[in-house]
């Protein structure tokens, strides 16, 4: 019988609990969340077996999964270094940036506690336990950053999520943070900035944003994501995001200059390149790669 | 019996033909498109009644609808000023920018031919007659820019599209171009630039874009739009788009500075504002406004 403790039962944590509950292993699922309604809902649904608090129940767990905002994960890793844990416990997380998380796990690792960084590439502009679902991660990339875990621990963790058919991908923390900044963190900043700037520009226009068609809506859907979570992500990967924004702005100025000077060839090439790359992404997807 | 001539039978033109075909009016639909397969497909489907060329058939039409790229519309408006037309004909268009189009219609208007600018706010990253459908415009905003048309001509045009339940919105050409730049033209530039920059940044990363989750995909879906059409749009509204990009970049630098200096309050406020605006947009939509 494996005992799993998940701290943070929002969209990601509660969805992981749902996936684990249908794995082959017999397991007890302990859940920690500051929100009473969330905890009660998951108890009522049979998704967690018992509500606990992380530090009180940590010594009962074979696997501790930290699924709160990155700022909370970092705090919890330091707290866990000061409590008694099972000798073979695996501590892991789902935080959206990894360099700071891996650094925060050092105290724990110095105590010979196994830590493995993790990050499932799934999410939604929706938040909370009610929005969680067992298919949220199906076929998604799940990044692993090797810490001090054993191969056996990695495998038993992966087995708990087997039904999601994940694409397990091991990367360094630095590679992870650059990659995820490119495909997730920076896009969130751009989408939110587009919404804010468009609203500002149209503040005196009686028609305004209401005329927006599907293109604007899909492009800005992620701007409705949880502000607290995304603030924590920005703070945890600030330098990488800021550097990439500089590159993005430089590129944007190039195409802006081409538009201003009516350089049809350069504009068309810019759109042709984007179309080819974006279509390749859908093509790879449809082949299940 | 009303005779309608549509020039340009891509996504928009062929969808408008589909909508008109189910209107109450008895009408003959003449279609002009340089692509033989497109024309034959629409003839086979009964969506157009006859394939013609614009200048040869223009004198048979009660309504002439120009639905090609903006650059083609501008050329055609000048050509139409030099051919015989029915005295009561209404010439209109669906171009994505209006200042240049209204200017190009001046010769026609000087000949006492009625022109009305138009722009349905619907579209897709898909293109072509096969992707067209009669529900493409349902409940969408349809911008009208008054030219020299009579009220009766406006009403008879609107009646042809009655089944789409459009939100008819009359604006000036300048207001249209600023508004549409904000909610469509600039977002297209940003999405394409995101795809190109991310691909460039990840060119040496073996994982790369393939790890992108739904957020990146929805944010960049419009980057797969037709490069030729979007190049024409950029050229036709270049100054407005370029000016708005300057504002967008200025705003982006502000949030970049907040991220770099780890200003949690400012970052959270930025995301909170975007979330509130973006959710209002969905809320307005669900109320059918």
Interface residues (C-beta under 8 A of the other chain):
Chain A: X121 X122 X123 X124 X125 X140 X141 X143 X167 X169 X171 X175 X178 X179 X180 X182 X183 X184 X186 X187 X188 X189 X190 X191 X192 X193 X194 X195 X196 X197 X198 X199 X200 X201 X202 X205 X207 X208 X209 X210 X211 X212 X213 X214 X215 X216 X217 X218 X219 X220 X221 X222 X223 X224 X225 X226 X227 X228 X230 X231 X234 X235 X238 X239 X241 X242 X244 X245 X246 X247 X248 X249 X251 X252 X253 X255 X256 X259 X260 X262 X264 X267 X268 X270 X271 X272 X273 X274 X275 X277 X278 X279 X281 X282 X284 X289
Chain B: X121 X122 X123 X124 X125 X140 X141 X143 X167 X169 X171 X175 X178 X179 X182 X183 X184 X186 X187 X188 X189 X190 X191 X192 X193 X194 X195 X196 X197 X198 X199 X200 X201 X202 X205 X207 X208 X209 X210 X211 X212 X213 X214 X215 X216 X217 X218 X219 X220 X221 X222 X223 X224 X225 X226 X227 X228 X230 X231 X234 X235 X238 X239 X241 X242 X244 X245 X246 X247 X248 X249 X251 X252 X253 X255 X256 X259 X260 X262 X264 X267 X268 X270 X271 X272 X273 X274 X275 X277 X278 X279 X281 X282 X284 X289
